[in-house]
C-alpha cells in the first residue's frame, strides 16, 4: 500500500512539475505574443508614415511636373514669338535701311 502511495505521490509531483513548466512556457509565449504585437504596431505605424510621405512626395512630383509642362509651354510660345520677330526683322530691315 505504501508503494502505491509513493508511486502516486511521485506521479503527482511529476505532473505538478509538468504543469509548472507548461505554465512557465505559456507565460513566456504570452510575453512573446505581446512583444510581437507591439513590434507589429510599430511597423504598421512606420508603414503608414512612409505611405503618407510617399503620397506627399508623389503629389509634389506631380505639381512639379505640371509646373514644368506649363513653363515649357510658355517657353515654346516665347520662342514662336521670337522667331516671328526675327522673320519680321529680316523682312523689314532692308526696307528700313533702303529708306534711309
DSSP file (Angstrom, degrees, kcal/mol; ACC not computed):
  #  RESIDUE AA STRUCTURE BP1 BP2  ACC     N-H-->O    O-->H-N    N-H-->O    O-->H-N    TCO  KAPPA ALPHA  PHI   PSI    X-CA   Y-CA   Z-CA
    1    1 A X     >        0   0    0      0, 0.0     4,-2.3     0, 0.0     5,-0.2   0.000 360.0 360.0 360.0 -41.7    0.0    0.0    0.0
    2    2 A X  H  >  +     0   0    0      1,-0.2     4,-2.8     2,-0.2     5,-0.2   0.866 360.0  55.8 -63.8 -36.0    2.8    2.4    0.8
    3    3 A X  H  > S+     0   0    0      2,-0.2     4,-2.7     1,-0.2    -1,-0.2   0.914 107.9  47.6 -62.7 -42.3    4.4    1.6   -2.5
    4    4 A X  H  > S+     0   0    0      2,-0.2     4,-2.7     1,-0.2    -2,-0.2   0.915 112.7  49.0 -64.9 -43.4    1.3    2.6   -4.3
    5    5 A X  H  X S+     0   0    0     -4,-2.3     4,-2.7     2,-0.2    -2,-0.2   0.920 112.4  48.4 -62.6 -43.1    1.0    5.8   -2.3
    6    6 A X  H  X S+     0   0    0     -4,-2.8     4,-2.6     2,-0.2    -2,-0.2   0.909 112.5  47.8 -64.9 -42.0    4.7    6.6   -3.0
    7    7 A X  H  X S+     0   0    0     -4,-2.7     4,-2.6     2,-0.2    -2,-0.2   0.918 113.1  48.6 -65.1 -41.4    4.3    5.9   -6.7
    8    8 A X  H  X S+     0   0    0     -4,-2.7     4,-2.8     2,-0.2    -2,-0.2   0.902 111.3  50.2 -63.8 -40.5    1.1    8.1   -6.8
    9    9 A X  H  X S+     0   0    0     -4,-2.7     4,-2.6     2,-0.2    -2,-0.2   0.919 111.3  48.6 -64.4 -42.5    2.9   10.8   -4.9
   10   10 A X  H  X S+     0   0    0     -4,-2.6     4,-2.6     2,-0.2    -2,-0.2   0.912 112.2  49.0 -62.9 -42.1    5.8   10.7   -7.4
   11   11 A X  H  X S+     0   0    0     -4,-2.6     4,-2.9     2,-0.2    -2,-0.2   0.924 111.7  48.5 -63.3 -43.7    3.4   10.8  -10.3
   12   12 A X  H  X S+     0   0    0     -4,-2.8     4,-2.8     2,-0.2    -2,-0.2   0.907 111.3  50.6 -62.6 -41.8    1.6   13.7   -8.8
   13   13 A X  H  X S+     0   0    0     -4,-2.6     4,-2.5     2,-0.2    -2,-0.2   0.916 111.9  47.4 -62.1 -43.2    4.9   15.5   -8.2
   14   14 A X  H  X S+     0   0    0     -4,-2.6     4,-2.7     2,-0.2    -2,-0.2   0.928 113.5  47.8 -63.2 -44.9    6.0   14.9  -11.8
   15   15 A X  H  X S+     0   0    0     -4,-2.9     4,-2.6     2,-0.2    -2,-0.2   0.902 111.1  51.2 -62.9 -40.5    2.6   16.1  -13.1
   16   16 A X  H  X S+     0   0    0     -4,-2.8     4,-2.4     2,-0.2    -1,-0.2   0.911 110.5  48.9 -62.8 -42.4    2.9   19.2  -10.8
   17   17 A X  H  X S+     0   0    0     -4,-2.5     4,-2.7     2,-0.2    -2,-0.2   0.910 111.3  50.4 -62.3 -41.9    6.3   19.9  -12.2
   18   18 A X  H  X S+     0   0    0     -4,-2.7     4,-2.9     2,-0.2    -2,-0.2   0.909 109.8  50.0 -62.6 -41.6    5.0   19.5  -15.8
   19   19 A X  H  X S+     0   0    0     -4,-2.6     4,-2.7     2,-0.2    -1,-0.2   0.920 110.9  49.8 -62.9 -43.3    2.1   21.9  -15.0
   20   20 A X  H  X S+     0   0    0     -4,-2.4     4,-2.3     2,-0.2    -2,-0.2   0.922 112.3  47.2 -61.0 -44.8    4.6   24.4  -13.6
   21   21 A X  H  X S+     0   0    0     -4,-2.7     4,-2.8     2,-0.2    -2,-0.2   0.919 112.6  49.3 -64.0 -42.8    6.8   24.1  -16.7
   22   22 A X  H  X S+     0   0    0     -4,-2.9     4,-2.9     2,-0.2    -2,-0.2   0.903 110.6  50.6 -63.1 -40.5    3.8   24.4  -19.0
   23   23 A X  H  X S+     0   0    0     -4,-2.7     4,-2.5     2,-0.2    -1,-0.2   0.906 111.0  49.2 -61.8 -40.7    2.6   27.5  -17.1
   24   24 A X  H  X S+     0   0    0     -4,-2.3     4,-2.4     2,-0.2    -2,-0.2   0.925 112.2  47.4 -64.2 -44.5    6.1   29.0  -17.4
   25   25 A X  H  X S+     0   0    0     -4,-2.8     4,-2.7     2,-0.2    -2,-0.2   0.912 112.0  50.8 -63.2 -42.4    6.1   28.2  -21.2
   26   26 A X  H  X S+     0   0    0     -4,-2.9     4,-2.7     2,-0.2    -2,-0.2   0.907 110.0  49.7 -61.6 -42.2    2.6   29.7  -21.6
   27   27 A X  H  X S+     0   0    0     -4,-2.5     4,-2.3     2,-0.2    -1,-0.2   0.907 111.8  48.3 -64.1 -41.1    3.7   32.9  -19.7
   28   28 A X  H  X S+     0   0    0     -4,-2.4     4,-2.7     2,-0.2    -2,-0.2   0.915 112.0  49.7 -64.0 -41.6    6.8   33.2  -22.0
   29   29 A X  H  X S+     0   0    0     -4,-2.7     4,-2.8     2,-0.2    -2,-0.2   0.905 109.5  51.3 -63.8 -41.2    4.6   32.7  -25.0
   30   30 A X  H  X S+     0   0    0     -4,-2.7     4,-2.4     2,-0.2    -1,-0.2   0.926 111.7  46.9 -60.5 -44.4    2.2   35.3  -23.8
   31   31 A X  H  X S+     0   0    0     -4,-2.3     4,-2.5     2,-0.2    -2,-0.2   0.905 111.7  51.1 -65.1 -40.4    5.0   37.8  -23.3
   32   32 A X  H  X S+     0   0    0     -4,-2.7     4,-2.7     2,-0.2    -2,-0.2   0.913 109.9  50.0 -62.4 -42.2    6.4   36.9  -26.8
   33   33 A X  H  X S+     0   0    0     -4,-2.8     4,-2.6     2,-0.2    -2,-0.2   0.910 110.5  49.6 -62.5 -42.3    3.0   37.5  -28.3
   34   34 A X  H  X S+     0   0    0     -4,-2.4     4,-2.4     2,-0.2    -2,-0.2   0.917 112.2  48.3 -62.4 -42.6    2.7   40.9  -26.6
   35   35 A X  H  X S+     0   0    0     -4,-2.5     4,-2.5     2,-0.2    -2,-0.2   0.915 112.3  48.5 -63.6 -42.7    6.2   41.8  -27.8
   36   36 A X  H  X S+     0   0    0     -4,-2.7     4,-2.8     2,-0.2    -2,-0.2   0.895 111.0  50.5 -65.1 -39.5    5.3   40.7  -31.3
   37   37 A X  H  X S+     0   0    0     -4,-2.6     4,-2.5     2,-0.2    -2,-0.2   0.912 110.4  49.9 -63.3 -42.4    2.1   42.7  -31.2
   38   38 A X  H  X S+     0   0    0     -4,-2.4     4,-2.2     2,-0.2    -2,-0.2   0.931 112.9  46.4 -61.3 -45.6    4.0   45.7  -30.0
   39   39 A X  H  X S+     0   0    0     -4,-2.5     4,-2.8     2,-0.2    -2,-0.2   0.896 111.1  52.7 -63.7 -40.7    6.5   45.3  -32.9
   40   40 A X  H  X S+     0   0    0     -4,-2.8     4,-2.6     1,-0.2    -1,-0.2   0.915 109.5  48.9 -61.1 -43.0    3.7   44.8  -35.4
   41   41 A X  H  X S+     0   0    0     -4,-2.5     4,-2.3     2,-0.2    -1,-0.2   0.898 111.3  49.8 -64.0 -40.2    2.1   48.0  -34.2
   42   42 A X  H  X S+     0   0    0     -4,-2.2     4,-2.4     2,-0.2    -2,-0.2   0.930 112.9  46.5 -62.9 -44.7    5.3   49.9  -34.5
   43   43 A X  H  X S+     0   0    0     -4,-2.8     4,-2.7     2,-0.2    -2,-0.2   0.877 110.9  52.1 -66.2 -37.4    5.9   48.5  -38.0
   44   44 A X  H  X S+     0   0    0     -4,-2.6     4,-2.7     2,-0.2    -1,-0.2   0.912 110.3  48.6 -64.3 -41.8    2.3   49.3  -39.1
   45   45 A X  H  X S+     0   0    0     -4,-2.3     4,-2.7     2,-0.2    -2,-0.2   0.923 112.3  48.6 -62.6 -44.1    2.8   52.9  -37.8
   46   46 A X  H  X S+     0   0    0     -4,-2.4     4,-2.7     2,-0.2    -2,-0.2   0.911 111.7  49.8 -62.6 -42.2    6.1   53.2  -39.7
   47   47 A X  H  X S+     0   0    0     -4,-2.7     4,-2.6     2,-0.2    -2,-0.2   0.928 111.6  48.2 -61.4 -45.7    4.4   51.8  -42.9
   48   48 A X  H  X S+     0   0    0     -4,-2.7     4,-2.4     2,-0.2    -2,-0.2   0.913 112.3  49.3 -61.5 -43.1    1.5   54.3  -42.5
   49   49 A X  H  X S+     0   0    0     -4,-2.7     4,-2.6     1,-0.2    -2,-0.2   0.922 113.0  46.7 -62.2 -44.3    4.0   57.1  -42.0
   50   50 A X  H  X S+     0   0    0     -4,-2.7     4,-2.6     2,-0.2    -2,-0.2   0.874 111.3  51.7 -67.1 -36.7    6.0   56.1  -45.1
   51   51 A X  H  X S+     0   0    0     -4,-2.6     4,-2.5     2,-0.2    -1,-0.2   0.921 111.1  47.6 -64.3 -43.2    2.9   55.7  -47.2
   52   52 A X  H  X S+     0   0    0     -4,-2.4     4,-2.4     2,-0.2    -2,-0.2   0.929 113.2  48.1 -62.0 -45.4    1.8   59.2  -46.2
   53   53 A X  H  X S+     0   0    0     -4,-2.6     4,-2.6     1,-0.2    -2,-0.2   0.893 111.0  51.2 -62.8 -40.3    5.2   60.5  -47.0
   54   54 A X  H  X S+     0   0    0     -4,-2.6     4,-2.8     2,-0.2    -1,-0.2   0.922 109.7  49.4 -63.7 -43.7    5.2   58.7  -50.4
   55   55 A X  H  X S+     0   0    0     -4,-2.5     4,-2.2     2,-0.2    -2,-0.2   0.905 111.7  49.1 -63.0 -40.7    1.8   60.2  -51.3
   56   56 A X  H  X S+     0   0    0     -4,-2.4     4,-2.4     2,-0.2    -2,-0.2   0.923 112.2  48.4 -62.7 -43.2    3.0   63.7  -50.3
   57   57 A X  H  X S+     0   0    0     -4,-2.6     4,-2.6     1,-0.2    -2,-0.2   0.900 110.8  50.4 -64.6 -40.9    6.2   63.2  -52.4
   58   58 A X  H  X S+     0   0    0     -4,-2.8     4,-2.5     2,-0.2    -1,-0.2   0.892 110.3  50.9 -64.1 -38.1    4.1   61.9  -55.4
   59   59 A X  H  X S+     0   0    0     -4,-2.2     4,-2.4     2,-0.2    -2,-0.2   0.916 111.3  47.2 -63.5 -42.9    1.8   64.9  -55.1
   60   60 A X  H  X S+     0   0    0     -4,-2.4     4,-2.6     2,-0.2    -2,-0.2   0.896 111.4  51.5 -65.1 -39.3    4.8   67.3  -55.0
   61   61 A X  H  X S+     0   0    0     -4,-2.6     4,-2.7     2,-0.2    -2,-0.2   0.918 109.9  49.3 -62.6 -43.7    6.3   65.5  -58.0
   62   62 A X  H  X S+     0   0    0     -4,-2.5     4,-2.6     2,-0.2    -2,-0.2   0.920 111.6  48.8 -61.9 -44.1    3.0   65.8  -59.9
   63   63 A X  H  X S+     0   0    0     -4,-2.4     4,-2.7     2,-0.2    -2,-0.2   0.913 111.7  49.4 -61.9 -42.5    2.9   69.5  -59.1
   64   64 A X  H  X S+     0   0    0     -4,-2.6     4,-2.6     2,-0.2    -2,-0.2   0.906 111.4  49.0 -63.7 -41.4    6.5   70.0  -60.3
   65   65 A X  H  X S+     0   0    0     -4,-2.7     4,-2.7     2,-0.2    -2,-0.2   0.913 111.4  49.5 -64.4 -41.9    5.8   68.1  -63.5
   66   66 A X  H  X S+     0   0    0     -4,-2.6     4,-2.5     2,-0.2    -2,-0.2   0.926 112.6  47.5 -61.9 -44.3    2.7   70.3  -64.1
   67   67 A X  H  X S+     0   0    0     -4,-2.7     4,-2.8     2,-0.2    -2,-0.2   0.902 111.9  50.4 -63.0 -40.6    4.7   73.5  -63.4
   68   68 A X  H  X S+     0   0    0     -4,-2.6     4,-2.5     2,-0.2    -2,-0.2   0.915 110.9  48.6 -63.8 -43.5    7.5   72.2  -65.7
   69   69 A X  H  X S+     0   0    0     -4,-2.7     4,-2.2     2,-0.2    -2,-0.2   0.904 112.4  48.7 -63.4 -41.1    4.9   71.5  -68.5
   70   70 A X  H  X S+     0   0    0     -4,-2.5     4,-2.4     2,-0.2    -2,-0.2   0.938 112.3  48.1 -62.8 -46.6    3.4   74.9  -68.1
   71   71 A X  H  X S+     0   0    0     -4,-2.8     4,-2.7     1,-0.2    -2,-0.2   0.885 109.7  53.0 -62.2 -39.1    6.8   76.6  -68.2
   72   72 A X  H  X S+     0   0    0     -4,-2.5     4,-2.7     2,-0.2    -1,-0.2   0.911 108.9  50.1 -61.6 -42.4    7.7   74.6  -71.3
   73   73 A X  H  X S+     0   0    0     -4,-2.2     4,-2.3     2,-0.2    -2,-0.2   0.911 110.7  48.9 -62.0 -42.8    4.5   75.8  -72.9
   74   74 A X  H  X S+     0   0    0     -4,-2.4     4,-2.4     1,-0.2    -2,-0.2   0.916 112.7  48.2 -63.4 -42.7    5.4   79.4  -72.0
   75   75 A X  H  X S+     0   0    0     -4,-2.7     4,-2.7     2,-0.2    -2,-0.2   0.898 109.6  52.4 -65.0 -40.3    8.9   79.0  -73.4
   76   76 A X  H  X S+     0   0    0     -4,-2.7     4,-2.1     2,-0.2    -2,-0.2   0.924 111.3  46.9 -60.5 -44.1    7.5   77.4  -76.6
   77   77 A X  H  X S+     0   0    0     -4,-2.3     4,-2.3     2,-0.2    -2,-0.2   0.909 111.9  50.5 -63.3 -42.1    5.2   80.4  -77.1
   78   78 A X  H  X S+     0   0    0     -4,-2.4     4,-2.5     1,-0.2    -2,-0.2   0.908 109.9  50.5 -63.3 -41.4    8.1   82.8  -76.4
   79   79 A X  H  X S+     0   0    0     -4,-2.7     4,-2.7     2,-0.2    -1,-0.2   0.884 108.8  51.9 -64.2 -38.4   10.3   81.0  -78.9
   80   80 A X  H  X S+     0   0    0     -4,-2.1     4,-2.5     2,-0.2    -1,-0.2   0.923 111.3  47.2 -62.1 -43.7    7.5   81.3  -81.5
   81   81 A X  H  X S+     0   0    0     -4,-2.3     4,-2.7     2,-0.2    -2,-0.2   0.897 111.5  50.7 -65.7 -39.6    7.2   85.0  -80.9
   82   82 A X  H  X S+     0   0    0     -4,-2.5     4,-2.5     2,-0.2    -2,-0.2   0.932 111.4  48.1 -62.8 -45.3   11.0   85.4  -81.1
   83   83 A X  H  X S+     0   0    0     -4,-2.7     4,-2.4     2,-0.2    -2,-0.2   0.911 111.8  50.0 -61.4 -42.1   11.0   83.5  -84.4
   84   84 A X  H  X S+     0   0    0     -4,-2.5     4,-2.6     1,-0.2    -2,-0.2   0.919 111.4  48.4 -62.0 -43.3    8.2   85.6  -85.7
   85   85 A X  H  X S+     0   0    0     -4,-2.7     4,-2.7     1,-0.2    -2,-0.2   0.887 110.4  51.7 -64.4 -38.2   10.0   88.8  -84.7
   86   86 A X  H  X S+     0   0    0     -4,-2.5     4,-2.6     2,-0.2    -2,-0.2   0.905 110.2  48.4 -65.2 -40.8   13.2   87.6  -86.4
   87   87 A X  H  X S+     0   0    0     -4,-2.4     4,-2.1     2,-0.2    -2,-0.2   0.936 113.6  47.1 -62.7 -46.5   11.3   86.9  -89.6
   88   88 A X  H  X S+     0   0    0     -4,-2.6     4,-3.3     1,-0.2     5,-0.3   0.900 111.9  51.3 -61.6 -40.7    9.7   90.4  -89.5
   89   89 A X  H  X S+     0   0    0     -4,-2.7     4,-2.5     1,-0.2    -2,-0.2   0.921 110.1  48.3 -63.7 -43.8   13.1   91.9  -88.7
   90   90 A X  H  X S+     0   0    0     -4,-2.6     4,-0.6     1,-0.2    -1,-0.2   0.859 116.3  45.0 -64.0 -34.1   14.7   90.1  -91.7
   91   91 A X  H  X S+     0   0    0     -4,-2.1     4,-0.6    -5,-0.2    -2,-0.2   0.929 121.8  34.7 -74.8 -45.5   11.8   91.3  -93.9
   92   92 A X  H  X S+     0   0    0     -4,-3.3     4,-2.8     1,-0.2     5,-0.2   0.709 100.2  77.1 -86.9 -20.5   11.7   94.9  -92.7
   93   93 A X  H  X S+     0   0    0     -4,-2.5     4,-2.5    -5,-0.3     5,-0.2   0.921  96.7  45.7 -59.5 -46.7   15.4   95.6  -92.1
   94   94 A X  H  X S+     0   0    0     -4,-0.6     4,-2.0     1,-0.2    -1,-0.2   0.883 113.7  50.8 -64.0 -34.3   16.2   96.0  -95.7
   95   95 A X  H  X S+     0   0    0     -4,-0.6     4,-1.7     2,-0.2    -2,-0.2   0.921 110.7  48.5 -67.5 -41.7   13.2   98.3  -96.2
   96   96 A X  H  X S+     0   0    0     -4,-2.8     4,-0.7     1,-0.2    -2,-0.2   0.937 115.6  43.2 -63.4 -47.0   14.2  100.4  -93.2
   97   97 A X  H  < S+     0   0    0     -4,-2.5     3,-0.4     1,-0.2    -1,-0.2   0.814 110.6  56.5 -71.2 -28.5   17.8  100.8  -94.4
   98   98 A X  H  < S+     0   0    0     -4,-2.0    -1,-0.2    -5,-0.2    -2,-0.2   0.858 105.6  51.5 -69.6 -34.1   16.7  101.4  -98.0
   99   99 A X  H  <        0   0    0     -4,-1.7    -1,-0.2     1,-0.2    -2,-0.2   0.647 360.0 360.0 -78.1 -14.1   14.6  104.3  -96.9
  100  100 A X     <        0   0    0     -4,-0.7    -1,-0.2    -3,-0.4    -2,-0.2   0.465 360.0 360.0 -89.5 360.0   17.4  106.0  -95.0
